[in-house]
Amino acid sequence: MSKQQIPVIVVAGFLGSGKTTLLNHLLHNSHGARIGVVVNDFGQVNIDAMLVAGQADSMVSLSNGCLCCVADTSELDEMLDRLARPQARIDVIVIEASGLAEPQTLVRMVVTSENPRLAYGGLVEVVDAVEFEATRQRHPELDKHLRLADLVVLNKVDRIDDTERLLLLNELEHLAPGTPVLPTSHGQVDTALLFDHEPRTEDLSQPRQLTLDELLREHDADHPHEHLHTAYDSVSFTESAPLHPGRLMDFLRDRPTGVYRIKGFVHFGLPDHDQRFTLHTVGSHLQVSRSPWPRRENRLNQLVLIGAELDAEQVRRRLAECVDTDPASTEERSMLRLLAALDEPQPEN
Ligand SMILES: Nc1nc2c(ncn2[C@@H]2O[C@H](COP(=O)(O)OP(=O)(O)OP(=O)(O)O)[C@@H](O)[C@H]2O)c(=O)[nH]1
């Protein structure tokens, strides 16, 4: 994802699964990132605090009707364009789908957005651990939504016991093989899993608008609450030898179970492709860009993989298998799949 692009995350889930709770949690724990929100009905979000924080413009809403049912995409496009304006200084946009929205349609709308400042940031499907079976019976399409999701948040685990939790995790693995599942209560997803918190570069000594979570931090200091327990892991991989592009693409296509995000730099042993390649994946979505290696910087593959219940050893072993042991005989065409994923203008014919 290039630096100026704003990730757009779609949060879906059936009625009452905990989407608004998750969204409120993100807003309170954004670590300084400015979050723009698109909702169908903002009644449940703490709009008063949003207004106090001067962030009203970071929220747009569709007062009636369902986002994914709007006949054409122009309304959503317009909302996203408003949030993506440079003056809004938004770092990440979250779309909360209404409980009955078709996430597929929303995801398509985001992916096909023509706004170059926006990048699809993944589909998060919130599932109610208590109501899971009942919801599946009422809405068999839930199975399809799970398969589409980049991350499944198994919410309300405070209301089930360990045996039920294990059964549900097995069932989710069966319904959506390989998709990371994050058991939580009260939507307490660590925001680092969903987006990067890059420190803002603005001059903090100057007067400026506070973000919502900065505003609430004072309040939280006075009202201590339970600490987040992080149910996700991250695995780092550092290797100086070049990677084999074809094997790396196989790895990215068939990622170890639980991997949700991958970010970092890689290099290859082909003389015509000796730049630094930057990789970003969110769920199954891959973005690749390239740039010359900074002067005096050693060539190094440095990847961070983030997900739920990762098997660190397996992740590192699978990545080690991507090392190109004989770059001299690696064929140029092994770069093709990777080049096809490049996020740069294609030469005109
Ligand atoms: N016990 C428990 N209750 C939760 C949890 N997460 C959310 N709730 C409660 O569940 C109810 C529904 O949560 P919401 O966040 O409003 O759910 P939603 O998905 O936004 O609901 P809709 O907007 O109707 O689709 C609220 O009363 C929440 O307080 C949880 O992890 N555990």
Ligand as a Chemical Component Dictionary entry (heavy atoms), coordinates in Angstrom:
data_LIG
# 
_chem_comp.id                   LIG 
_chem_comp.type                 NON-POLYMER 
_chem_comp.pdbx_formal_charge   0 
_chem_comp.three_letter_code    LIG 
# 
loop_
_chem_comp_atom.comp_id 
_chem_comp_atom.atom_id 
_chem_comp_atom.alt_atom_id 
_chem_comp_atom.type_symbol 
_chem_comp_atom.charge 
_chem_comp_atom.model_Cartn_x 
_chem_comp_atom.model_Cartn_y 
_chem_comp_atom.model_Cartn_z 
_chem_comp_atom.pdbx_ordinal 
LIG N1  N1  N 0 -21.487 -10.304 26.746 1  
LIG C1  C1  C 0 -21.116 -9.649  25.658 2  
LIG N2  N2  N 0 -21.917 -8.744  25.081 3  
LIG C2  C2  C 0 -21.480 -8.095  23.968 4  
LIG C3  C3  C 0 -20.226 -8.357  23.403 5  
LIG N3  N3  N 0 -20.074 -7.583  22.311 6  
LIG C4  C4  C 0 -21.195 -6.859  22.183 7  
LIG N4  N4  N 0 -22.057 -7.169  23.183 8  
LIG C5  C5  C 0 -23.408 -6.634  23.375 9  
LIG O1  O1  O 0 -24.215 -7.156  22.322 10 
LIG C6  C6  C 0 -25.190 -6.195  21.902 11 
LIG C7  C7  C 0 -25.098 -5.949  20.408 12 
LIG O2  O2  O 0 -23.841 -5.335  20.133 13 
LIG P1  P1  P 0 -23.639 -4.295  18.954 14 
LIG O3  O3  O 0 -22.233 -3.889  18.955 15 
LIG O4  O4  O 0 -24.668 -3.234  19.022 16 
LIG O5  O5  O 0 -23.964 -5.231  17.722 17 
LIG P2  P2  P 0 -24.125 -4.839  16.172 18 
LIG O6  O6  O 0 -23.550 -5.953  15.396 19 
LIG O7  O7  O 0 -23.603 -3.486  15.919 20 
LIG O8  O8  O 0 -25.680 -4.831  16.046 21 
LIG P3  P3  P 0 -26.604 -4.281  14.806 22 
LIG O9  O9  O 0 -26.255 -2.835  14.622 23 
LIG O10 O10 O 0 -27.975 -4.519  15.319 24 
LIG O11 O11 O 0 -26.321 -5.110  13.640 25 
LIG C8  C8  C 0 -24.931 -4.954  22.750 26 
LIG O12 O12 O 0 -25.793 -4.998  23.841 27 
LIG C9  C9  C 0 -23.499 -5.123  23.215 28 
LIG O13 O13 O 0 -23.256 -4.480  24.437 29 
LIG C10 C10 C 0 -19.393 -9.340  24.045 30 
LIG O14 O14 O 0 -18.280 -9.677  23.594 31 
LIG N5  N5  N 0 -19.891 -9.953  25.152 32 
# 
loop_
_chem_comp_bond.comp_id 
_chem_comp_bond.atom_id_1 
_chem_comp_bond.atom_id_2 
_chem_comp_bond.value_order 
_chem_comp_bond.pdbx_ordinal 
LIG N1  C1  SING 1  
LIG C1  N2  DOUB 2  
LIG C1  N5  SING 3  
LIG N2  C2  SING 4  
LIG C2  C3  DOUB 5  
LIG C2  N4  SING 6  
LIG C3  N3  SING 7  
LIG C3  C10 SING 8  
LIG N3  C4  DOUB 9  
LIG C4  N4  SING 10 
LIG N4  C5  SING 11 
LIG C5  O1  SING 12 
LIG C5  C9  SING 13 
LIG O1  C6  SING 14 
LIG C6  C7  SING 15 
LIG C6  C8  SING 16 
LIG C7  O2  SING 17 
LIG O2  P1  SING 18 
LIG P1  O3  DOUB 19 
LIG P1  O4  SING 20 
LIG P1  O5  SING 21 
LIG O5  P2  SING 22 
LIG P2  O6  DOUB 23 
LIG P2  O7  SING 24 
LIG P2  O8  SING 25 
LIG O8  P3  SING 26 
LIG P3  O9  DOUB 27 
LIG P3  O10 SING 28 
LIG P3  O11 SING 29 
LIG C8  O12 SING 30 
LIG C8  C9  SING 31 
LIG C9  O13 SING 32 
LIG C10 O14 DOUB 33 
LIG C10 N5  SING 34 
# 
